[in-house]
């Protein structure tokens, strides 16, 4: 008995010593249900705007997905979670049956197509042959216009055809190449809902499967299954920032179609040197401009790119070449300012070949508190509240900061006047937003007021 007690006491002392060396985290990170499940964020919202505002406040790598509910009239609710967490629950295909990726506005994305035609109205049409021909021509155009190598083995071909309708999704997996955003891809509206691999539309039995004629080549991986690779490859917004990533643009204006054959790459674009389209965060734009207007040198922002998963804004600077690596200005190569919104810091890189070969990054400097996301979101909410009080409005709608004006910045230093194209886009966005608001049930903006049966249906997991 004494020996058992001494052994037990020794075991307790060893465990206490282990906890002293590696204490428990002071922050509790909840798991969904089982101990083996990965800890992450899993939060539902009745409105898309609320979901994106929540994503902006998160430091975790999370994304917005739309869920069509089985109960009720099929209205969509919005889930914020990570790719890993979603796949963990999605792969069983028991409850998350009707899911869509929400492709964020102004976020770098892959090239993708949603193809369909009515079989009964086109009895002689050979869908497979037409898809193969389209892939061939697109790959040829990408090579000629962007010098981007691509073949059918780089295109994920998904099928959800029925006896009545031919339906395909094509997602191009270009190596170290992506498009600036959904608009530059040419085919779709902002914040588009794009159906996930293995999902079906509500009331429809057909899911989105790998097509019979799919030639997409998966990589060998011990840690990732084929199904998960297909899932991750099918995500249009799943583009990671790297120093070698090229961002492509497609300019559909009539004059530039004649000059550039309908496309325009960042590697050759020069028309934006004297001005630029404002990013979703004008306060951060102003801060970056303050960094490159020093010692009598008036620098500017040539263009910006936004990487949604990393919450990273990359500014291409013109007329200001001072580099922290060499301690002086480069003679010909410009620099970049990178703003990390998650970690609330900024740093400098440059286009100089030597600096790039050394993988130079400057020290990271903290962003001013007044341009960090929590402050901007709070300020935006307070402004909207004040506006509602002034107007005597009872229902409050807080717009997303990433969907601000949707046009060219009106600052006279950057532009001389509004652009009709962007004004039209902003008008269309407002109409779409109003239509979406009217189609949703009245939850009074409260996340906790989603019906219990909806939450149970989504979260239930065996």
Buried (B, 14 or more C-beta within 10 A) or exposed (E): EEEEEEEEEEEEEEEEEEEEEEEEEEEEEEEBEEEEBEEBBBBBBBBBBBBBBBBBEBEBBBBBBBBBBBEEEEBBBBBBBBBEBBBBBBBEEEBBBBBBBBBBBBBBBBBBBBBEBEBEEEEEEEBBEBBBEBBEEBBEBBEEBBEBEBEBEBBBBBBBBEEEBBBBBBBBBBEEBBBBBBBBBEEBBBBBBBBBBBBBBBEEEBBBBBBEBBBBEEEEEEEBEEEBBBBBBBBBBBBEBEEEBBBBBBBEEEEBEEEBEBBBBBEEBEEBBEBBBBBBBBBBBEBBBEBBBEEEEEBBBBBBBBBBBBBBBBBBBBBBBBBBBEEEEBEEBBBBBBBBBBBBBBBBBBBBEEBBEEEBBBEBEEBBEEBBBEBBBEEBEEEBEEEBEEEEEEEEBBEBBBBBBBBBBEEEEBBEEEEEEBBEBBEEBEEEBEEBEEEEBEBEBEBEEBBEEBBEBBBEBE
